[in-house]
Amino acid sequence: MSEALSAEDRKLVTLARATRARTGAAEGAAVRDSDGRTYAAATVDLPSLQVSALGVCVAMAVASGSTGLEAAVVLSGADAVAEADLAAVRDLAGAGVPVHRGDIRGNLTETRTT
């Protein structure tokens, strides 16, 4: 599936994979905002705070002043991207944003749009 991705979306796969591997987290994610900036994050799983990797990416984009997203990638062992994560992408960027999902090695298995 990754052959059909643009070079910019392949970069998101690389960032998400590297971030997850570096931290040993359950998932890694990366997004590209409407200005072309990228944000990568891993799952936060502390006793008092739990945030998905995609949730962290969306929060980073919002905190940086982004007003939209062009694409997102989530790499994990899960069978689907959580609906709450898709809703967060939609809240920031509206409908039509591709969210690519794959395993922890970066092999993409699904693309959904918000």
N, C-alpha and C positions, 0 to 999 in steps of 0.2 A: 504494500500500500504506500510506503514512503516514497516510491519512485514518482508518484503523481503529485507529491508535495512541491511547492515552490522552494527555492533556496532559502528564503526567509523563514518558512515554516520548518524546514529541516534544521535550521539554526535553533529554533525553539525546542525541538526534540533533543538536540545536543545539550542545550542549557539545562533542560529538565532532568535529563539523565545524569549529567555531571553533578548537579545539585543534590539529587537523591543519593547518589553513590557516595559523595563526600560526607554527607551527614548520616548515612545509614537509616534514613527515615523510611516510613512506609510508602510514601509517594513523593514524586517530584513534579513540579509544574513550571510552565513558563508562558508568558503572554507577551504580545506585541501591541502597544497602544496605537492610537490613531496618528501619533506623531512619529512613529517608527521606533520608539524606545522599547527596550525589552526588560522584563522583570522575571526573575527565576526564584523559586522558593521550594522548601521542603515542608512536610507536615510538621506542625507544632503539637507536641503531645506532652504537656506538663500536667502535674496534678491539678493546677488551677486554671489552665488554659488549653483548649484543644481547638486547632484551626487546620483545615485541610490545606494542602499545598496550593491549590487553585484559589482558595479563600485568601491566603496570604498574598498571592500575586495580585489579586484584585485590590486588596487593601493597599498594597504598595503603590499601585498605579493611581488610585484615588488620592493617596497622601502626597503623591508627586504632582498632583494637579491635572492628571489625565482626564479627558472628557469622553473617551471611547476606546474600544479595543478592536483590533483587526482579526486576531486569531489567538487560540490558546491550545496548549498541549498538556495532558495529564498522563503520567506514567505511574502505574501501580499494579498491584495484584488483584485489584477489584474488578468486578464484572461490568461496572458501569460508572460513569461520572455521577456523583450525587446530585439530585435535583436541586438541593440548596446551592450547590456550586454553579449550576447552570443558571439559576435565578440571579445569583450575584453578578455573573457575566452580563445577563440581560439587563439588570438594574443599571449597570454602568454604560453598556454599549448598545442596548436595544436588541432587536431581533436580527437574525442573519449572520451572527458571528460563528465561524466554524470552531468547534472544540474537538480536537483529535485526542483519542484515548489509545494507550498502548501498554505493553508490559514494561517491566523495569529495565529491560535491555534496549528499549526504544523501538520495538517492533509494533507499529501501529495496527490496530485491529478495527477501529471504528471512528467515524467522524459524524458528529451531530451538529446541528446548527441551533442557535438559541432562538 
